[in-house]
Amino acid sequence: MTTSIKTPLGICKITGDALGISKIEILEQEDFQQEEIPKELEVAVEQLKRYFSGELKDFTIKMNPSGTEFQKQVWQALNRIPYGETRSYLELSKELGNVKAIRAVAAANGKNPLWIVTPCHRVIGSDGSLTGYAGGLWRKKWLLDFENPPLQQELF
C-alpha cells in the first residue's frame, strides 16, 4: 500500500502494510493529488504531519525496512541520534564497534529507506560539513535548521 503527502520539502511517498512502514521517500515531482490514506498508513501520515508542524520529535510508527543485517544495525544507530543533534560517520562507526567501517556506515546511511523517520539527515562529516544526502543537500540543511534553529536570526 502507498500514499503520498505534501511536505515543505516536496511530495513524500509512504509505503507499508500491516507489518509496518517499509519505505518513506521524497519525490522530485511537484504535482500532488490528495488520495485516500490506507488504514495501515494513517499513523505514519499523522506523525509526519506533526513532525513538519513542529509538534513531534520522536516517531513511534512501526517500521519494517528491507536491508542487510549490517544496514539495519546502522539504521538502528541512526534512530538513537536525538532530535536536533548530529553525529559524524566516524562517531557512528565507533558506536558500532568498528572505526574502519566508516565507508560501509556511510553506504548503509545512503540506503536508508525511511526518510525523516530514520534520521540519516543528522549525520555529517567529521569536520562538521554537510555531506551527501539522497534528497539533496538543500533538504539536509533545511531539516537540520528546522530541528535546531539558530538562536539569532541572520541580519544579512
C-alpha positions in Angstrom: 0.0 0.0 0.0 1.1 3.5 -0.7 0.0 7.1 -0.1 1.6 10.5 -0.5 1.6 13.7 1.5 2.8 17.2 0.7 5.6 18.4 2.9 7.6 21.7 3.0 10.4 19.7 1.1 8.2 18.2 -1.6 5.9 15.2 -2.0 6.6 12.3 0.4 5.6 8.8 -0.6 4.9 6.3 2.1 4.8 2.5 1.5 3.9 -0.1 4.0 1.4 -2.7 5.2 0.2 -4.3 8.5 3.8 -5.3 9.3 5.0 -1.7 9.3 6.3 1.1 7.1 8.8 -0.2 4.6 9.7 2.9 2.7 9.3 6.7 3.0 10.8 8.7 0.2 10.9 12.2 -1.1 9.8 12.6 -4.7 11.1 15.2 -7.1 7.7 15.8 -8.7 5.7 18.8 -7.7 2.2 17.8 -8.8 0.2 16.4 -5.9 -3.3 14.9 -5.7 -4.8 14.1 -2.4 -5.6 10.4 -2.2 -7.3 8.2 0.3 -4.9 7.1 3.1 -4.9 3.3 3.7 -5.7 2.5 7.4 -2.2 0.8 7.8 -0.5 4.1 6.8 -2.6 6.6 8.8 -0.3 6.7 11.8 2.7 7.4 9.6 0.9 10.2 7.8 -0.2 11.7 11.1 3.2 11.6 12.6 5.0 13.0 9.6 2.5 15.9 9.5 3.1 16.5 13.2 6.9 16.4 12.7 6.7 19.1 10.0 4.4 21.2 12.1 7.0 21.1 14.9 4.8 19.1 17.3 6.7 15.7 17.1 10.3 14.9 17.7 10.3 11.2 18.1 8.5 8.8 15.8 6.7 5.7 17.2 5.5 4.2 13.9 6.0 0.5 13.3 8.9 0.2 10.9 9.7 -2.7 8.6 12.5 -1.7 6.3 14.3 -4.2 4.0 18.1 -4.4 4.2 21.1 -6.4 5.3 21.7 -7.1 9.0 24.6 -4.5 8.9 22.3 -1.9 7.2 19.7 -2.5 9.9 22.3 -2.0 12.6 23.3 1.3 11.1 19.7 2.4 10.8 19.1 1.5 14.5 22.1 3.6 15.4 20.6 6.5 13.4 17.4 6.1 15.3 19.3 6.8 18.5 20.5 10.2 17.4 18.3 12.7 19.3 16.3 15.3 17.6 18.3 18.5 17.0 21.7 16.7 17.3 24.2 15.4 14.8 26.8 12.6 14.6 29.6 12.1 12.2 30.1 8.9 10.2 33.2 8.3 12.3 31.2 8.6 15.5 28.6 6.1 14.1 31.4 3.7 13.1 32.9 3.8 16.7 29.4 3.3 18.2 29.0 0.2 16.0 32.4 -1.1 17.2 34.4 -0.8 14.1 36.1 2.5 13.3 37.4 1.2 10.0 33.8 0.6 8.8 33.3 4.3 8.1 32.7 3.8 4.4 30.3 0.9 5.0 28.4 3.0 7.5 28.2 5.9 5.0 26.9 3.5 2.3 24.3 2.0 4.7 23.3 5.5 5.7 22.8 6.3 2.0 20.5 3.3 1.6 18.2 4.3 4.4 14.6 3.6 3.1 12.8 5.6 5.8 13.3 9.3 5.1 13.0 11.6 8.1 11.8 8.8 10.4 15.2 7.1 10.5 17.2 10.4 10.6 20.1 10.0 8.2 20.0 13.7 7.7 21.6 14.0 11.2 24.8 12.5 10.0 27.5 15.0 8.9 31.2 14.9 8.1 33.8 14.8 10.9 34.7 18.4 10.1 31.1 19.5 10.5 30.4 19.7 6.8 27.2 18.6 5.2 28.0 15.5 3.2 26.0 13.6 0.7 22.2 13.3 1.1 20.0 11.3 -1.3 17.3 14.0 -1.1 19.8 16.8 -1.9 22.0 18.8 0.4 19.5 21.7 0.5 16.9 19.4 2.1 19.5 18.2 4.6 20.3 21.8 5.6 16.6 22.6 5.8 16.0 19.6 8.1 19.0 20.4 10.4 18.0 24.0 10.6 14.4 23.0 11.3 15.4 20.7 14.1 17.9 23.1 15.6 17.1 26.7 14.6 19.7 29.4 15.2 19.3 31.4 18.3 19.6 34.6 16.5 18.2 35.5 13.1 20.8 36.4 10.5 21.0 40.1 9.8 22.1 39.8 6.1 
